[in-house]
């Protein structure tokens, strides 16, 4: 009953944060005006801008945040279970770095961003998806050849360093405008997504999340180890490929749409394990999904600094919140080995 209560409370928190996201912002809009815009009530010409703000800015931002938060958190949980490593996360396999390389080739390799002004809304996400897909294919090939997860983890980290090095080389010869554009993309944002990009992201992330939820029993078996899990009928190698594909797809499309989002995928699984004192993925998967939405919405709200006209980089807020969460859990549990 207690666990069900917390899950219901999490849903209520998501709805409350969505409401705050709608009413708080640089434009002063009342709750009644938001309600009228959502219902499509008749508005005079002076109030038409409210409908535009709600449907073209705030609602896409909310949907982007909850989709990205859920996807990254579930990825983090599955990868930490697969690698049996508390520091595993969506960026550990180099997939996020591959997306960054794709974006760098478009922004930095093309001279100025103005050269892509006519199709930049599609070129940048497409380049990020292709970059992450290439790294994912390398990881999948390595997964078929290697026998242990540690070697695969090292390969992922090295791919991340390799792509980061290539990006640095591209930055060295790029224009100031291109470097600024690349830096801005790297700060992460839930605001950059258009409806077309958001639709693509949701069409990929939501089915992947549903499949991930169905894998709870197999993920529980993976906690036993490769040899022991075979005794309960789990094909460890096949399950590994499924986890890597799901994680790669979700991480790639989220990074392509929002930029590299730090700490959400790493911190939320630890927060959920600590909160519910459980290793059962039948509970941890939906809890990570919901708590990932909460953290993403909360970080986005804080980054906008609704009490002022200024805004903070999203990754600065996720790091300020995520790092203390992991540190407090480590100190409280006297290490992370107790989670596995």
Secondary structure, 3 states (H helix, E strand, C coil): CHHHHHHHHHHHHHHHHHHHHHHCCCCCCCHHHHHHHHHCCCCCHHHHHHHHHHHHHHHHHHHHHHHHHHHHHHHHHHHHHHHCCCCCCCCCCCHHHHHHHHHHHHHCCCCCHHHHCCCHHHHHHHHHHHHHHHHHHHHHHHHHHCCCHHHHHHHHHHHHHHHHHHHHHHHHCCCHHHHHHHHHHHCCCCCCCCHHHHHHHHHHHHHHHHHHHHCHHHHHHHCCCHHHHHCCCCCHHHHHHHHHHHHHHHHHHHHHHHCCCCCHHHHHHHHHHHHHCCCCHHHHHHHHHHHHHHHHHHHHHHHHCCCCCCCCCHHHHHHHHHHHHHHHHHHHHCCCHHHC
